[in-house]
Amino acid sequence: MTIATVFIADDHAVLRDGLKKIINEHENFSVIGEASDGQETINKVQEVHPDILLLDISMPIFTGFQVIERLKNHLSEMKVVVLTLHNNESYVSALLKAGVHGYLIKTAPAREVLLALESVSKGGYYLDSTISKFIINHYIENVSAEVVDEWDGLTTRELEVLKLIAEGYKNQEIADLLNVSVKTVESHRYNIMDKLDMHDRIDLVKYAIRRGIIQV
């Protein structure tokens, strides 16, 4: 089993300690370093070469934006997941253009952090559900008319799960709505992504919009 290494950059020690505990308890991830400011982040990341950088935007010395700019030569090998209090469109656009693979709001639950790490470690993207509407609207404005094939082998239950995922519901919420276990929802989610050859929620949302599964 391949273990993805994670580096945590945040100026709050309590938050770093909490994230370390959550991440190290997951069998697929290991925290290999941490930093409390932008300069320390740049120096240490260049030494340890993590697979994923979990990065706060508002830090002393260098901001998260400046850290990303100074580490841009490492972005082909290292994924960046931003952890921030900001959820406005300008931040989202700027960071996605800068090359980040994940965008999480600091109020997100622990499970959300792990989902983001799982997604980016597999080559996908992960955006907090609170900012997904911006991405969806941007996509609708730019998408051209497409001919969509049949249902790609999705079962009725998988279509139900896909609709709820696209509408922004978390796994536990979907489980409650469908009266099934969270593990069952996760299994359906995996099967949906496998059948559609998609790797993150945004791709699923785009598919659901094209198919008319959800209305925005």
C-alpha positions, 0 to 999 in steps of 0.5 A: 500500500502506497502512503502519501506524505503530507506537509501541514503549513498553518500559523496556528499550532492547535490546528496543526496538531488537530490535523496531524492527529486526523491525518496520521490516523488514516492508513493512506497518509502520513504527516512528514513535516509542518511549518508556522509561516511562509518562509519556513514552509518553503524551506522545509518543503524543498527539503522533504518533498511531500506528496501533498502540501496542506496550506493555509493562505493567511500566514506570516512572512509569506502568504499562501499565494507567495508560497505557491509562487515560490514552489511552482517548480514543485507543483508537477510532483506535489499537490496543494490543498488550500485550507482557508477562511476565505470562500469568495470567487476571487480567491477561488479563481486565483488559487485554481489558476495558480495550480492548487488541487484542493480548496477547503474552508476551515469550518469543514469537518475532519472527514472533509479533509480526508476526502480532499486528501484522498481525491487529490492523491488520486489525481483529482480535485476537491472543492468545498461544497460551499464554493462549488456553486461558483464553479458550477455557474462558471461551467454553465456559462461556458459549456457548449451543447453536447450530445450525451450518450446513454446512462453509462451503466449507472444503476437507479440507486447510483443515479440517486446517489449521483444526484445528491452528490452533485447537489452538495450533500455529504456522504453521511447526509446521503446515507441518512436520506437513502436510509443506508450506511455511509460505507454503502454510499462510499461504495456507490460513489466509487462505482459511479466514478469508476463507471464514468471514469471521473475522479472528483466531485466537480466532474460528477457535477458537470455530468449531472448538469449535462444529463439534466440530473440536477437543475441549477 
